[in-house]
Amino acid sequence: MANNGSPAPIFETDEQTYVLVTLPLHSLVKTQALSQTSDQVNDQDNKVYFNSLEDITEFVDQANDQASDQAKNIVVSLIHNKIEDMLMVIFKSQPIKRSELFNSIGLRNHSDNRRKYLDPLINIVG
């Protein structure tokens, strides 16, 4: 759970047999859950109950997959937006230096940014 930025589990026990493990939702999962239920009145119990370790494992795997997919979508969206900004600058101007292009869209003139944003455009055109 720590690998994907999820909060640490919370363990509660008594002296004999009682064990309660609370797995707080990752902030991305909370955001999505809130947006899905914001238009509905929710009088139901929001707790998740598990009957076995397999249930817990399956739930955690699904939460990790969902958080991972959402993180990938965010990254793709950010890259898409930067490339869109770059195209707008290119089409509106005369030939422009890479450093000026990156500066105009808020990026450093660094080889990592060139590989991530500019090279894919050059490969499409070229």
Contacts in CASP RR format, 6 or more apart in sequence:
PFRMAT RR
TARGET T0000
AUTHOR 0000-0000-0000
METHOD contacts of the structure
MODEL  1
MANNGSPAPIFETDEQTYVLVTLPLHSLVKTQALSQTSDQVNDQDNKVYF
NSLEDITEFVDQANDQASDQAKNIVVSLIHNKIEDMLMVIFKSQPIKRSE
LFNSIGLRNHSDNRRKYLDPLINIVG
1 7 0 8 1.000
1 8 0 8 1.000
1 9 0 8 1.000
1 23 0 8 1.000
1 60 0 8 1.000
1 64 0 8 1.000
2 8 0 8 1.000
4 26 0 8 1.000
4 64 0 8 1.000
4 67 0 8 1.000
4 68 0 8 1.000
4 71 0 8 1.000
5 26 0 8 1.000
5 67 0 8 1.000
6 23 0 8 1.000
6 24 0 8 1.000
6 25 0 8 1.000
6 26 0 8 1.000
6 63 0 8 1.000
6 64 0 8 1.000
6 67 0 8 1.000
7 24 0 8 1.000
7 25 0 8 1.000
7 26 0 8 1.000
8 24 0 8 1.000
9 21 0 8 1.000
9 22 0 8 1.000
9 23 0 8 1.000
9 24 0 8 1.000
10 21 0 8 1.000
10 22 0 8 1.000
10 24 0 8 1.000
11 19 0 8 1.000
11 20 0 8 1.000
11 21 0 8 1.000
11 22 0 8 1.000
12 18 0 8 1.000
12 19 0 8 1.000
12 20 0 8 1.000
12 21 0 8 1.000
12 22 0 8 1.000
13 19 0 8 1.000
13 20 0 8 1.000
21 56 0 8 1.000
23 48 0 8 1.000
23 56 0 8 1.000
23 59 0 8 1.000
23 60 0 8 1.000
23 63 0 8 1.000
25 33 0 8 1.000
25 63 0 8 1.000
26 63 0 8 1.000
26 67 0 8 1.000
28 66 0 8 1.000
28 67 0 8 1.000
28 70 0 8 1.000
28 71 0 8 1.000
29 63 0 8 1.000
29 66 0 8 1.000
29 67 0 8 1.000
29 70 0 8 1.000
32 66 0 8 1.000
32 70 0 8 1.000
48 59 0 8 1.000
50 56 0 8 1.000
50 59 0 8 1.000
79 116 0 8 1.000
79 117 0 8 1.000
82 105 0 8 1.000
82 107 0 8 1.000
82 117 0 8 1.000
83 117 0 8 1.000
83 120 0 8 1.000
83 121 0 8 1.000
85 105 0 8 1.000
86 101 0 8 1.000
86 105 0 8 1.000
86 117 0 8 1.000
86 118 0 8 1.000
86 121 0 8 1.000
87 121 0 8 1.000
89 96 0 8 1.000
89 101 0 8 1.000
89 104 0 8 1.000
89 105 0 8 1.000
90 96 0 8 1.000
90 101 0 8 1.000
96 104 0 8 1.000
98 109 0 8 1.000
98 114 0 8 1.000
98 118 0 8 1.000
99 109 0 8 1.000
101 118 0 8 1.000
102 108 0 8 1.000
102 109 0 8 1.000
102 110 0 8 1.000
102 113 0 8 1.000
103 109 0 8 1.000
107 113 0 8 1.000
107 117 0 8 1.000
END
